Amino acid sequence: MIEWTLCKNCKKLLDSNQKSCPFCGSEVEVYHIDYLKNMLLKLTFSINALDNDILLSSCPEISNLKSEKVSLETVIIDDLFKWFSYLGLGDENISDNELEFINTLLDTSYSKDEILNLADAELNTNPPISFKYLDELDLFAQNWGMGNIGFSNSLYDCYSLFGKFFITVDNSLDEEVYEKYEAYIKTLKGSLNDYEPSSFSEMPTRIEQKAETNKESEESHSLDEYLNELNRLVGLEKVKKDVNSLINLVQIRKIRQERGIKQPPMSLHLVFSGNPGTGKTTVARLLSKIYHEIGILSKGHLIETDRSGLVGGYVGQTAIKTQEVIQNSIGGILFIDEAYSLASKSENDYGAEAIDTLLKAMEDHRDDLIVIVAGYPALMDNFLNSNPGLESRFNKFIYFDDYDSNELYKIFVLMCEDASLVLDKTAEEYVKQYFDKIYETRSKNFANGRFVRNFFEEVLTAQANRLAEKENISDEELNTLTYEDFLLEEE
């Protein structure tokens, strides 16, 4: 039986061997083609429920259809057949799985030859005729006080969802077929007025969009405020200098461009190299906002992903995942953490496919997309040397040094202030000495800010264990970390 694996929560299409969603951690669920069939049956059942004398007299288009002894359900099935055939012939071949998909979903019994003979190589740019009839039904329902039933939108959901499942039914994907799918769905969506997609209409969404991507509710600031926020970051003096110089360069180029002055080409894509926890993502987020404020990026958002958000488990899936990431990143910055993991030398690895797709998109969207790749310095050098296209596009490097002991202490104090906590004198002295020792003995892959975060949380746990034994706890005790809390952490 044809089936797909999706996340129960975020509805992302996953590899069939995944037991939990790598994006949100939720359980996965197997969807069989029966799910799609029930979705179609639900739509046609609702349509048939309105097949009565009032409908025939109120909808001339539907009445004419009935006079020809053709049901609206038949028109819908016929249009869907054309849709699947169009996609199936995108690679000039109808596979066994595609044939089974069409016949099972539409309850037909076509052969491959029949599909080849009946299919159209191109679809009309106008919406299928079934949408015209469903628009009539929607208008009829509104005129008779039934509210906005949205038959036409429901059919769009079917086209969008069924099409995505259809082009992945063979566990592979032809890039040209995917482009045909995207172009037609975009045109179809544009023909619908005030369309609000259902939770499934854009499914499967295949990229990891971390908290950085949800910016609609984020308060907007001015350019000066973003620059001040950048310059107030703890440490990172060399990074701040490099970023400020880059911003100045971009601003002057923008002015020259606006005045029609010729200027040499310049790549804005960046390599952030350094150990984890050194503020790379934070700087990337601020840079996306700053570039938006000076008119380089149209949206100024940050999409953060890594290998798991780009690479699939079988041929073709990687192109889908990577293209989806790119589409969501246009107008902002795509931040790829641990990008070196894409440059695997294994023959069965699809990281190279993600790189090739990314390079093409960087060229296609060079005016409104910036890519930042990040990771350990030595590994990033290997990554850039793995593909000549990477070397030519990523020629600006910003190195993030480890925080020194004083900066680690400042980060810890800021975390305390955010939690309304203070250190008593003994604890304060202990923490300074502790970070001196940590910095001097740090490993080559020291986690920096992440290390401080983990240490802070362990101290909070130790304080909670100490205070839990008391009956009457004062506000001062709740808001104070003592030397004893750090000793507990050491044990």
C-alpha positions as CSV (number, residue, x, y, z in Angstrom):
1,M,0.0,0.0,0.0
2,I,1.2,3.5,-0.8
3,E,2.1,5.4,2.3
4,W,3.9,8.5,3.6
5,T,5.3,9.3,7.1
6,L,4.4,12.6,8.6
7,C,4.8,14.4,11.9
8,K,1.5,14.4,13.9
9,N,2.2,17.9,15.1
10,C,3.9,20.0,12.4
11,K,2.7,17.8,9.5
12,K,6.2,17.6,7.9
13,L,7.0,14.9,5.5
14,L,9.6,12.6,6.9
15,D,11.7,9.6,6.0
16,S,9.8,6.3,6.5
17,N,12.3,5.0,9.0
18,Q,12.0,8.0,11.3
19,K,10.3,7.2,14.6
20,S,10.0,10.8,15.8
21,C,10.0,14.2,14.2
22,P,13.6,15.7,14.0
23,F,12.0,19.1,13.8
24,C,9.7,19.3,16.8
25,G,10.2,16.0,18.5
26,S,6.6,14.9,18.2
27,E,5.4,11.4,17.3
28,V,5.1,10.4,13.6
29,E,2.1,8.9,11.9
30,V,1.9,6.9,8.7
31,Y,-0.6,8.2,6.1
32,H,-2.0,5.9,3.5
33,I,-3.6,6.9,0.3
34,D,-6.9,6.2,2.0
35,Y,-6.4,9.4,3.9
36,L,-6.3,11.3,0.7
37,K,-9.3,9.4,-0.7
38,N,-11.4,10.3,2.4
39,M,-10.4,13.9,2.0
40,L,-11.7,13.8,-1.6
41,L,-14.9,11.9,-0.6
42,K,-15.6,14.5,2.1
43,L,-15.5,17.2,-0.5
44,T,-17.7,15.4,-3.1
45,F,-20.2,14.3,-0.4
46,S,-20.7,17.9,0.7
47,I,-21.2,19.0,-2.9
48,N,-23.7,16.3,-3.6
49,A,-25.6,17.3,-0.4
50,L,-26.5,20.6,-2.2
51,D,-27.8,18.8,-5.3
52,N,-31.5,19.8,-5.1
53,D,-34.1,21.9,-6.9
54,I,-33.2,25.1,-5.2
55,L,-29.6,24.7,-6.3
56,L,-30.5,23.9,-9.9
57,S,-32.8,26.9,-10.2
58,S,-30.3,29.3,-8.5
59,C,-27.1,28.2,-10.3
60,P,-27.3,28.4,-14.0
61,E,-23.9,26.9,-14.5
62,I,-24.7,23.9,-12.4
63,S,-28.1,23.6,-14.0
64,N,-26.5,23.5,-17.5
65,L,-24.1,20.8,-16.2
66,K,-26.9,18.7,-15.0
67,S,-28.8,19.0,-18.2
68,E,-25.9,17.4,-19.9
69,K,-26.2,14.5,-17.5
70,V,-22.7,15.1,-16.1
71,S,-22.2,15.3,-12.3
72,L,-20.0,17.9,-10.7
73,E,-18.1,15.1,-9.0
74,T,-17.2,13.7,-12.4
75,V,-15.8,17.1,-13.5
76,I,-13.7,17.3,-10.4
77,I,-12.3,13.8,-10.9
78,D,-11.6,14.6,-14.6
79,D,-9.7,17.8,-13.6
80,L,-7.7,15.9,-11.0
81,F,-6.8,13.3,-13.5
82,K,-5.4,16.0,-15.8
83,W,-3.4,17.4,-12.8
84,F,-1.8,14.1,-12.0
85,S,-1.2,13.2,-15.6
86,Y,0.5,16.5,-16.1
87,L,2.8,15.9,-13.2
88,G,3.4,12.3,-14.1
89,L,4.5,13.3,-17.6
90,G,6.9,15.9,-16.2
91,D,9.6,13.2,-16.5
92,E,8.0,11.7,-19.6
93,N,7.1,8.5,-17.7
94,I,4.2,7.1,-15.6
95,S,5.6,4.8,-12.9
96,D,3.8,1.9,-11.4
97,N,3.3,3.8,-8.1
98,E,2.0,6.8,-10.0
99,L,-0.5,4.6,-11.8
100,E,-1.6,3.0,-8.6
101,F,-2.0,6.5,-7.0
102,I,-4.2,7.7,-9.8
103,N,-6.4,4.7,-10.0
104,T,-6.8,4.2,-6.2
105,L,-7.5,7.9,-5.4
106,L,-9.9,8.5,-8.4
107,D,-11.4,5.0,-8.3
108,T,-10.5,4.5,-12.0
109,S,-8.8,1.7,-13.9
110,Y,-6.5,3.4,-16.4
111,S,-3.5,1.7,-18.0
112,K,-0.2,3.5,-18.5
113,D,-0.9,3.8,-22.3
114,E,-4.3,5.3,-21.7
115,I,-2.9,7.9,-19.4
116,L,-0.2,8.7,-22.0
117,N,-2.9,9.1,-24.7
118,L,-5.3,11.1,-22.6
119,A,-2.9,13.4,-20.7
120,D,-2.1,16.9,-21.7
121,A,1.6,18.0,-21.9
122,E,0.6,21.4,-20.5
123,L,-2.3,22.7,-18.4
124,N,-4.3,25.7,-19.2
125,T,-3.2,28.8,-17.2
126,N,-6.8,29.4,-16.3
127,P,-8.2,27.5,-13.3
128,P,-9.8,24.1,-14.1
129,I,-13.5,24.2,-14.9
130,S,-14.3,22.5,-11.7
131,F,-13.2,25.6,-9.8
132,K,-15.7,27.7,-11.8
133,Y,-18.6,25.4,-10.8
134,L,-17.5,25.4,-7.1
135,D,-17.3,29.2,-7.1
136,E,-21.0,29.1,-8.2
137,L,-21.8,26.8,-5.2
138,D,-19.9,29.0,-2.8
139,L,-21.9,32.0,-4.0
140,F,-25.2,30.0,-3.8
141,A,-24.4,29.1,-0.2
142,Q,-23.7,32.7,0.8
143,N,-26.9,34.0,-0.8
144,W,-28.9,31.4,1.1
145,G,-27.4,32.2,4.4
146,M,-25.2,29.2,4.7
147,G,-22.0,31.2,5.3
148,N,-18.7,30.8,3.6
149,I,-18.5,27.0,2.8
150,G,-15.4,27.4,0.7
151,F,-15.8,24.5,-1.7
152,S,-13.3,26.2,-4.1
153,N,-10.7,26.5,-1.4
154,S,-11.2,22.9,-0.4
155,L,-10.5,21.8,-3.9
156,Y,-7.4,23.9,-3.9
157,D,-6.3,22.0,-0.7
158,C,-6.8,18.8,-2.6
159,Y,-4.7,20.0,-5.6
160,S,-1.9,21.3,-3.3
161,L,-1.8,18.3,-1.0
162,F,-2.5,15.5,-3.5
163,G,0.1,17.0,-5.9
164,K,2.9,17.0,-3.3
165,F,2.2,13.4,-2.3
166,F,2.0,12.4,-6.0
167,I,5.4,13.8,-6.9
168,T,7.0,11.9,-4.0
169,V,5.2,8.6,-4.4
170,D,8.3,7.0,-5.9
171,N,10.5,8.2,-3.0
172,S,12.4,10.3,-5.5
173,L,11.8,13.7,-7.2
174,D,12.6,15.2,-10.5
175,E,13.5,18.8,-10.0
176,E,11.7,19.9,-13.2
177,V,8.5,18.2,-12.0
178,Y,8.8,20.0,-8.7
179,E,9.2,23.3,-10.4
180,K,6.1,22.6,-12.6
181,Y,4.1,21.7,-9.5
182,E,5.2,24.9,-7.7
183,A,4.5,27.2,-10.7
184,Y,1.0,25.8,-11.3
185,I,0.0,25.8,-7.6
186,K,1.2,29.4,-7.3
187,T,-0.9,30.4,-10.3
188,L,-3.9,28.5,-9.0
189,K,-3.6,30.1,-5.6
190,G,-3.4,33.5,-7.1
191,S,-6.7,32.9,-8.9
192,L,-8.6,32.4,-5.6
193,N,-9.8,35.5,-3.8
194,D,-9.1,35.8,0.0
195,Y,-7.9,32.3,0.2
196,E,-6.9,31.1,3.7
197,P,-5.1,27.7,3.5
198,S,-6.0,24.9,5.8
199,S,-3.5,23.3,8.1
200,F,-2.7,20.7,5.4
201,S,-2.7,22.9,2.3
202,E,1.0,23.8,2.6
203,M,1.9,20.3,3.8
204,P,4.4,18.8,3.8
205,T,6.5,21.6,5.2
206,R,10.0,20.2,5.2
207,I,12.2,22.6,6.9
208,E,13.2,23.3,10.4
209,Q,12.3,26.8,11.4
210,K,13.5,27.5,14.9
211,A,12.3,30.2,17.1
212,E,14.3,32.8,15.2
213,T,11.9,32.5,12.2
214,N,8.8,33.6,14.0
215,K,9.2,37.3,13.7
216,E,5.7,38.6,13.0
217,S,5.1,39.4,16.7
218,E,8.7,40.7,17.3
219,E,8.9,44.4,18.0
220,S,10.4,46.4,15.2
221,H,13.4,48.7,16.0
222,S,15.4,51.4,14.1
223,L,18.7,50.9,12.5
224,D,20.5,52.7,15.3
225,E,18.8,50.4,17.9
226,Y,19.9,47.3,16.1
227,L,23.5,48.6,15.8
228,N,23.5,49.5,19.5
229,E,22.3,46.0,20.3
230,L,25.1,44.6,18.3
231,N,27.7,46.7,19.9
232,R,26.4,46.0,23.4
233,L,27.0,42.3,23.1
234,V,29.5,40.9,25.6
235,G,33.0,40.5,24.0
236,L,33.2,39.8,20.3
237,E,35.3,42.9,19.7
238,K,36.9,41.7,16.5
239,V,33.5,40.4,15.3
240,K,31.8,43.8,16.0
241,K,34.6,45.6,14.1
242,D,34.3,43.3,11.1
243,V,30.5,43.5,11.0
244,N,30.4,47.2,11.4
245,S,32.9,47.6,8.5
246,L,30.8,45.3,6.4
247,I,27.7,47.3,7.2
248,N,29.5,50.5,6.2
249,L,30.6,49.0,3.0
250,V,27.1,47.8,2.1
251,Q,25.6,51.2,3.0
252,I,28.0,53.0,0.7
253,R,27.3,50.5,-2.1
254,K,23.6,51.1,-1.7
255,I,24.1,54.9,-2.0
256,R,26.3,54.4,-5.2
257,Q,23.6,52.1,-6.6
258,E,20.8,54.6,-6.0
259,R,22.9,57.3,-7.8
260,G,23.6,55.1,-10.8
261,I,27.3,54.9,-10.1
262,K,29.0,51.7,-11.5
263,Q,30.4,49.4,-8.9
264,P,32.1,46.0,-8.9
265,P,30.1,42.9,-8.0
266,M,30.1,41.9,-4.4
267,S,29.0,38.8,-2.6
268,L,27.2,39.3,0.8
269,H,27.3,35.6,1.8
270,L,29.3,35.0,4.9
271,V,31.3,32.3,6.7
272,F,31.0,32.4,10.5
273,S,33.7,30.2,12.0
274,G,34.3,29.6,15.7
275,N,33.4,27.3,18.5
276,P,29.8,26.9,19.6
277,G,28.2,29.4,21.9
278,T,30.2,32.3,20.7
279,G,27.2,34.4,19.5
280,K,27.1,33.4,15.8
281,T,23.3,33.0,15.6
282,T,22.7,36.2,17.6
283,V,24.9,38.2,15.2
284,A,23.2,36.7,12.2
285,R,19.8,37.7,13.5
286,L,20.9,41.3,14.1
287,L,22.6,41.4,10.7
288,S,19.3,40.3,9.0
289,K,17.5,43.1,10.7
290,I,20.2,45.7,9.9
291,Y,20.3,44.7,6.2
292,H,16.5,45.1,6.1
293,E,16.7,48.5,7.6
294,I,19.2,49.7,5.0
295,G,17.2,48.2,2.1
296,I,19.4,45.2,1.2
297,L,16.8,42.6,2.3
298,S,13.1,42.9,1.7
299,K,11.9,41.1,4.9
300,G,14.9,40.9,7.3
301,H,14.0,37.6,8.9
302,L,16.4,34.7,9.9
303,I,15.9,31.1,9.0
304,E,18.1,28.8,11.0
305,T,18.7,25.2,9.9
306,D,21.3,22.5,9.7
307,R,21.9,19.3,7.8
308,S,18.7,17.6,9.1
309,G,16.7,20.5,7.7
310,L,18.2,20.2,4.2
311,V,19.1,16.6,3.5
312,G,16.6,13.8,2.9
313,G,16.9,10.1,3.1
314,Y,16.4,9.2,-0.5
315,V,17.1,10.5,-4.0
316,G,15.0,13.6,-4.7
317,Q,13.8,14.4,-1.2
318,T,16.9,16.6,-0.5
319,A,16.0,18.9,-3.4
320,I,12.5,19.3,-1.9
321,K,13.7,20.0,1.6
322,T,16.4,22.4,0.5
323,Q,14.2,24.3,-2.0
324,E,11.6,24.7,0.8
325,V,14.2,26.2,3.1
326,I,15.3,28.6,0.4
327,Q,11.8,29.7,-0.4
328,N,11.1,30.5,3.2
329,S,14.5,32.4,3.5
330,I,14.0,34.7,0.5
331,G,14.0,38.3,1.8
332,G,16.2,37.4,4.7
333,I,19.2,35.4,5.9
334,L,19.5,31.6,5.7
335,F,21.8,30.5,8.6
336,I,23.2,27.0,8.2
337,D,24.8,25.7,11.3
338,E,27.5,23.0,11.2
339,A,27.4,23.5,7.4
340,Y,30.5,21.3,7.0
341,S,28.3,18.2,7.7
342,L,26.9,18.7,4.2
343,A,30.3,17.8,2.6
344,S,30.3,14.1,3.2
345,K,32.5,11.9,1.0
346,S,30.1,8.9,1.3
347,E,28.6,7.8,-2.0
348,N,25.2,7.3,-0.4
349,D,25.1,10.7,1.1
350,Y,22.8,13.4,-0.3
351,G,24.7,16.4,1.1
352,A,26.2,17.3,-2.2
353,E,22.7,17.5,-3.7
354,A,21.8,20.1,-1.0
355,I,24.9,22.1,-1.8
356,D,24.2,22.1,-5.5
357,T,20.6,23.2,-4.9
358,L,21.8,25.9,-2.6
359,L,24.3,27.3,-5.0
360,K,21.8,27.5,-7.8
361,A,19.3,29.4,-5.5
362,M,22.1,31.8,-4.3
363,E,22.5,32.8,-7.9
364,D,18.8,32.9,-8.8
365,H,18.0,35.0,-5.7
366,R,21.2,36.9,-5.2
367,D,19.4,40.2,-4.9
368,D,17.2,39.2,-1.9
369,L,18.9,36.3,-0.2
370,I,22.0,36.0,2.0
371,V,23.4,32.7,3.2
372,I,25.6,32.4,6.2
373,V,27.4,29.1,6.8
374,A,28.8,28.4,10.3
375,G,30.9,25.9,12.1
376,Y,34.3,25.0,13.5
377,P,37.1,26.8,11.7
378,A,39.1,23.8,10.4
379,L,35.9,21.9,9.3
380,M,34.6,25.0,7.5
381,D,37.8,25.2,5.5
382,N,37.3,21.6,4.4
383,F,33.6,22.4,3.5
384,L,34.5,25.4,1.3
385,N,37.2,23.4,-0.5
386,S,34.7,20.6,-1.3
387,N,33.0,22.5,-4.1
388,P,34.5,25.2,-6.3
389,G,31.1,27.0,-6.3
390,L,31.3,27.4,-2.5
391,E,34.8,29.0,-2.7
392,S,33.6,31.6,-5.2
393,R,30.5,32.6,-3.3
394,F,31.8,32.6,0.2
395,N,34.7,34.9,0.3
396,K,34.0,36.9,3.5
397,F,35.0,35.3,6.8
398,I,34.2,36.4,10.3
399,Y,35.9,34.5,13.1
400,F,34.3,34.3,16.5
401,D,37.0,33.9,19.2
402,D,36.3,32.1,22.5
403,Y,35.1,34.3,25.3
404,D,37.9,35.0,27.8
405,S,37.3,34.4,31.6
406,N,36.1,37.9,32.3
407,E,33.6,37.7,29.4
408,L,32.3,34.4,30.6
409,Y,31.8,36.0,34.0
410,K,29.9,38.9,32.5
411,I,27.6,36.5,30.6
412,F,26.9,34.6,33.9
413,V,26.1,37.9,35.7
414,L,23.7,39.0,32.9
415,M,21.9,35.7,33.2
416,C,21.6,36.3,36.9
417,E,20.2,39.8,36.3
418,D,17.7,38.5,33.9
419,A,16.5,36.1,36.5
420,S,16.5,38.8,39.3
421,L,19.4,37.0,41.1
422,V,22.4,38.4,42.8
423,L,25.6,36.9,44.0
424,D,26.8,37.3,47.6
425,K,30.4,38.4,47.9
426,T,31.8,34.9,48.5
427,A,29.9,33.5,45.6
428,E,31.0,36.4,43.4
429,E,34.7,35.8,44.2
430,Y,34.3,32.1,43.6
431,V,32.6,32.5,40.2
432,K,35.5,34.7,39.0
433,Q,38.1,32.2,40.0
434,Y,36.0,29.4,38.6
435,F,35.8,31.0,35.1
436,D,39.6,31.7,35.2
437,K,40.2,28.0,35.7
438,I,37.7,27.0,33.1
439,Y,39.2,29.3,30.5
440,E,42.8,28.2,31.1
441,T,41.8,24.5,30.8
442,R,39.2,24.8,28.1
443,S,39.2,22.2,25.2
444,K,39.7,23.2,21.6
445,N,35.9,22.8,21.1
446,F,34.9,24.8,24.2
447,A,31.1,25.5,24.3
448,N,31.5,29.1,25.5
449,G,28.1,30.7,26.1
450,R,26.4,27.3,26.1
451,F,28.8,26.2,28.8
452,V,27.8,29.2,30.9
453,R,24.1,28.5,30.3
454,N,24.5,24.9,31.5
455,F,26.5,26.0,34.5
456,F,23.9,28.6,35.4
457,E,21.1,26.1,35.3
458,E,23.0,23.7,37.5
459,V,23.6,26.4,40.1
460,L,19.8,27.2,40.0
461,T,19.1,23.6,40.8
462,A,21.6,23.6,43.6
463,Q,20.0,26.7,45.1
464,A,16.5,25.2,44.8
465,N,17.7,22.0,46.6
466,R,19.2,24.2,49.4
467,L,16.1,26.4,49.9
468,A,13.6,23.5,49.6
469,E,14.6,22.3,53.1
470,K,13.6,25.6,54.7
471,E,10.1,26.5,55.9
472,N,10.1,30.2,55.8
473,I,12.0,31.5,52.7
474,S,12.5,35.3,52.4
475,D,12.6,37.2,49.2
476,E,16.3,38.0,49.7
477,E,17.0,34.3,50.0
478,L,15.1,33.5,46.8
479,N,17.0,36.2,44.9
480,T,20.5,35.4,46.2
481,L,23.1,32.8,45.1
482,T,25.5,31.8,47.8
483,Y,28.9,30.1,47.8
484,E,27.1,26.9,49.0
485,D,25.1,26.7,45.7
486,F,28.4,26.5,43.8
487,L,29.8,23.9,46.1
488,L,26.8,21.7,45.5
489,E,27.3,22.1,41.8
490,E,30.9,20.8,42.1
491,E,29.8,17.7,43.9
